[in-house]
Amino acid sequence: EINICSFCFRFFPKDHTDSKKCNICSNKNRDTSSLMVISRDVDFENIEKTHSYNGLYFVLGGSIPILEKEPETRIRQKELLLLVESLKSKVHKVEGHENQNRGLKEVILATNLNPEGENTAEYIEKILAPLAQSKGFKISHLGKGLSTGTELEYSDTDTIKNALKNRN
């Protein structure tokens, strides 16, 4: 059986604890000052296997086509805004992450480097910009170590590591 994480919205196997959070979001050793926004679960798997990112994730649930008239219906926009607000405002304690959290410092937009992915990243950056300015966190993108037109699920480990390391 499969659950959906109440924090990052990724799918995870149901275990004997009936936890509402996946093993990543419930791990107290994760760095809660960084949030990576990805389009799909498969992107999470590819990034996680590089072992080069130790922050939290948020799965948008898709991407936004370029000519989409209602982009907020294609992704989890409300949920993302609520999560960012809660991570930034709860400087001393985010549920289960008491010692690691120093407040949100960075949101990394890790979308595919194709027209839909870049449109999604631009849209997310636009909606997060007022919060970033008022709450004092940085919005960054993966470095261009990934070729334009590349989908994350087909990228090798070293390419993703370099893109994370050289993000802007």
C-alpha positions as a Markdown table, in Angstrom:
| # | Residue | x | y | z |
|---|---|---|---|---|
| 1 | Glu | 0.0 | 0.0 | 0.0 |
| 2 | Ile | 1.1 | 3.6 | -0.7 |
| 3 | Asn | 0.7 | 6.8 | 1.3 |
| 4 | Ile | 1.3 | 10.4 | 0.3 |
| 5 | Cys | 3.6 | 12.4 | 2.6 |
| 6 | Ser | 1.7 | 15.2 | 4.4 |
| 7 | Phe | 4.9 | 17.4 | 4.2 |
| 8 | Cys | 6.5 | 16.9 | 0.8 |
| 9 | Phe | 3.6 | 15.2 | -1.1 |
| 10 | Arg | 5.7 | 12.4 | -2.4 |
| 11 | Phe | 4.4 | 8.8 | -2.5 |
| 12 | Phe | 6.0 | 6.3 | -0.1 |
| 13 | Pro | 5.3 | 2.7 | 1.0 |
| 14 | Lys | 3.0 | 2.3 | 3.9 |
| 15 | Asp | 4.8 | 0.9 | 7.0 |
| 16 | His | 3.7 | -0.5 | 10.3 |
| 17 | Thr | 3.7 | 2.9 | 12.0 |
| 18 | Asp | 1.0 | 4.5 | 9.9 |
| 19 | Ser | 3.1 | 7.6 | 9.7 |
| 20 | Lys | 1.8 | 10.6 | 7.6 |
| 21 | Lys | 5.4 | 11.6 | 6.7 |
| 22 | Cys | 7.9 | 9.8 | 4.5 |
| 23 | Asn | 11.2 | 8.6 | 5.8 |
| 24 | Ile | 13.0 | 11.8 | 4.4 |
| 25 | Cys | 10.6 | 14.3 | 6.0 |
| 26 | Ser | 10.6 | 12.4 | 9.3 |
| 27 | Asn | 14.4 | 12.2 | 9.4 |
| 28 | Lys | 15.6 | 14.6 | 12.2 |
| 29 | Asn | 19.1 | 14.8 | 10.5 |
| 30 | Arg | 17.8 | 16.6 | 7.4 |
| 31 | Asp | 18.7 | 20.2 | 7.0 |
| 32 | Thr | 15.5 | 22.2 | 7.2 |
| 33 | Ser | 17.1 | 25.5 | 6.1 |
| 34 | Ser | 16.9 | 24.2 | 2.4 |
| 35 | Leu | 13.8 | 23.2 | 0.4 |
| 36 | Met | 14.1 | 21.7 | -3.0 |
| 37 | Val | 11.1 | 22.0 | -5.2 |
| 38 | Ile | 10.8 | 19.2 | -7.8 |
| 39 | Ser | 8.1 | 18.4 | -10.3 |
| 40 | Arg | 7.6 | 14.6 | -9.8 |
| 41 | Asp | 8.6 | 11.7 | -7.5 |
| 42 | Val | 11.0 | 10.3 | -10.0 |
| 43 | Asp | 13.0 | 13.5 | -9.8 |
| 44 | Phe | 13.3 | 13.0 | -6.0 |
| 45 | Glu | 14.6 | 9.5 | -6.5 |
| 46 | Asn | 17.3 | 10.6 | -9.0 |
| 47 | Ile | 18.5 | 13.5 | -6.8 |
| 48 | Glu | 18.4 | 11.5 | -3.6 |
| 49 | Lys | 20.7 | 8.7 | -5.0 |
| 50 | Thr | 23.5 | 11.3 | -5.6 |
| 51 | His | 23.8 | 11.7 | -1.8 |
| 52 | Ser | 24.7 | 15.4 | -2.4 |
| 53 | Tyr | 21.6 | 17.1 | -1.0 |
| 54 | Asn | 20.5 | 16.7 | 2.7 |
| 55 | Gly | 17.6 | 19.2 | 2.8 |
| 56 | Leu | 13.9 | 18.8 | 2.5 |
| 57 | Tyr | 11.8 | 18.3 | -0.7 |
| 58 | Phe | 8.5 | 19.5 | -2.1 |
| 59 | Val | 6.8 | 17.6 | -5.0 |
| 60 | Leu | 4.8 | 20.0 | -7.2 |
| 61 | Gly | 2.9 | 17.1 | -8.8 |
| 62 | Gly | 3.6 | 18.1 | -12.4 |
| 63 | Ser | 4.7 | 21.1 | -14.5 |
| 64 | Ile | 3.0 | 24.0 | -16.1 |
| 65 | Pro | 2.7 | 24.1 | -19.9 |
| 66 | Ile | 3.7 | 27.3 | -21.5 |
| 67 | Leu | 0.2 | 28.4 | -22.6 |
| 68 | Glu | -1.6 | 27.3 | -19.5 |
| 69 | Lys | -4.3 | 29.8 | -18.5 |
| 70 | Glu | -4.7 | 28.5 | -14.9 |
| 71 | Pro | -1.2 | 27.4 | -13.8 |
| 72 | Glu | -2.3 | 27.1 | -10.1 |
| 73 | Thr | -4.5 | 24.2 | -11.1 |
| 74 | Arg | -1.6 | 22.2 | -12.5 |
| 75 | Ile | 0.7 | 22.2 | -9.4 |
| 76 | Arg | 0.4 | 22.2 | -5.6 |
| 77 | Gln | 0.8 | 26.0 | -5.4 |
| 78 | Lys | -1.2 | 26.6 | -2.2 |
| 79 | Glu | 0.5 | 23.8 | -0.4 |
| 80 | Leu | 4.0 | 25.1 | -1.4 |
| 81 | Leu | 3.2 | 28.6 | -0.2 |
| 82 | Leu | 1.9 | 27.2 | 3.2 |
| 83 | Leu | 5.0 | 25.1 | 3.6 |
| 84 | Val | 7.5 | 27.9 | 2.8 |
| 85 | Glu | 5.6 | 30.2 | 5.2 |
| 86 | Ser | 5.7 | 27.6 | 8.0 |
| 87 | Leu | 9.4 | 26.7 | 7.5 |
| 88 | Lys | 10.4 | 30.4 | 7.6 |
| 89 | Ser | 8.2 | 31.5 | 10.5 |
| 90 | Lys | 9.0 | 28.5 | 12.8 |
| 91 | Val | 12.7 | 29.4 | 13.3 |
| 92 | His | 13.1 | 27.3 | 16.4 |
| 93 | Lys | 11.0 | 24.3 | 15.7 |
| 94 | Val | 9.6 | 22.6 | 12.6 |
| 95 | Glu | 7.8 | 19.4 | 13.7 |
| 96 | Gly | 10.4 | 16.7 | 14.3 |
| 97 | His | 13.4 | 19.0 | 13.3 |
| 98 | Glu | 14.0 | 21.0 | 16.5 |
| 99 | Asn | 17.8 | 21.0 | 16.4 |
| 100 | Gln | 18.4 | 21.3 | 12.7 |
| 101 | Asn | 16.2 | 24.3 | 11.8 |
| 102 | Arg | 17.6 | 27.8 | 11.7 |
| 103 | Gly | 14.9 | 29.1 | 9.5 |
| 104 | Leu | 14.5 | 28.6 | 5.8 |
| 105 | Lys | 17.5 | 30.1 | 3.9 |
| 106 | Glu | 17.1 | 28.7 | 0.4 |
| 107 | Val | 14.4 | 27.3 | -1.9 |
| 108 | Ile | 16.0 | 25.4 | -4.8 |
| 109 | Leu | 13.9 | 25.1 | -8.0 |
| 110 | Ala | 14.9 | 21.8 | -9.5 |
| 111 | Thr | 12.6 | 21.5 | -12.5 |
| 112 | Asn | 13.4 | 19.9 | -15.9 |
| 113 | Leu | 15.5 | 22.0 | -18.3 |
| 114 | Asn | 12.9 | 21.9 | -21.0 |
| 115 | Pro | 10.3 | 24.6 | -22.0 |
| 116 | Glu | 7.7 | 23.3 | -19.5 |
| 117 | Gly | 10.1 | 22.9 | -16.7 |
| 118 | Glu | 11.6 | 26.3 | -17.1 |
| 119 | Asn | 8.1 | 27.8 | -17.4 |
| 120 | Thr | 7.2 | 26.1 | -14.1 |
| 121 | Ala | 10.4 | 27.4 | -12.4 |
| 122 | Glu | 9.7 | 31.0 | -13.6 |
| 123 | Tyr | 6.1 | 30.7 | -12.3 |
| 124 | Ile | 7.2 | 29.3 | -8.9 |
| 125 | Glu | 9.9 | 32.0 | -8.6 |
| 126 | Lys | 7.3 | 34.7 | -9.3 |
| 127 | Ile | 4.9 | 33.5 | -6.6 |
| 128 | Leu | 7.7 | 32.9 | -4.1 |
| 129 | Ala | 9.5 | 36.2 | -4.7 |
| 130 | Pro | 7.4 | 38.4 | -2.4 |
| 131 | Leu | 7.8 | 35.8 | 0.4 |
| 132 | Ala | 11.6 | 35.6 | -0.3 |
| 133 | Gln | 11.9 | 39.3 | -0.1 |
| 134 | Ser | 9.9 | 39.7 | 3.1 |
| 135 | Lys | 11.2 | 36.6 | 4.9 |
| 136 | Gly | 14.8 | 36.8 | 3.8 |
| 137 | Phe | 15.5 | 33.6 | 2.0 |
| 138 | Lys | 17.2 | 32.9 | -1.4 |
| 139 | Ile | 15.6 | 31.3 | -4.5 |
| 140 | Ser | 18.1 | 29.4 | -6.6 |
| 141 | His | 18.0 | 27.2 | -9.6 |
| 142 | Leu | 20.0 | 24.1 | -10.4 |
| 143 | Gly | 23.2 | 24.9 | -12.2 |
| 144 | Lys | 23.3 | 24.4 | -16.0 |
| 145 | Gly | 25.3 | 21.3 | -15.7 |
| 146 | Leu | 22.2 | 19.7 | -17.1 |
| 147 | Ser | 21.6 | 20.1 | -20.8 |
| 148 | Thr | 18.6 | 22.1 | -22.0 |
| 149 | Gly | 15.9 | 19.7 | -22.9 |
| 150 | Thr | 17.2 | 17.1 | -20.4 |
| 151 | Glu | 14.8 | 15.4 | -18.0 |
| 152 | Leu | 16.0 | 14.7 | -14.5 |
| 153 | Glu | 14.9 | 11.1 | -14.5 |
| 154 | Tyr | 17.4 | 10.3 | -17.4 |
| 155 | Ser | 20.3 | 12.3 | -15.9 |
| 156 | Asp | 23.3 | 10.4 | -14.5 |
| 157 | Thr | 24.5 | 10.9 | -10.9 |
| 158 | Asp | 27.6 | 13.0 | -11.7 |
| 159 | Thr | 25.6 | 15.4 | -13.8 |
| 160 | Ile | 23.0 | 16.0 | -11.0 |
| 161 | Lys | 25.8 | 16.4 | -8.5 |
| 162 | Asn | 27.4 | 19.1 | -10.6 |
| 163 | Ala | 24.1 | 20.8 | -11.2 |
| 164 | Leu | 23.5 | 20.9 | -7.5 |
| 165 | Lys | 27.0 | 22.1 | -6.7 |
| 166 | Asn | 26.9 | 24.9 | -9.4 |
| 167 | Arg | 23.3 | 26.1 | -8.9 |
| 168 | Asn | 22.7 | 29.8 | -9.1 |
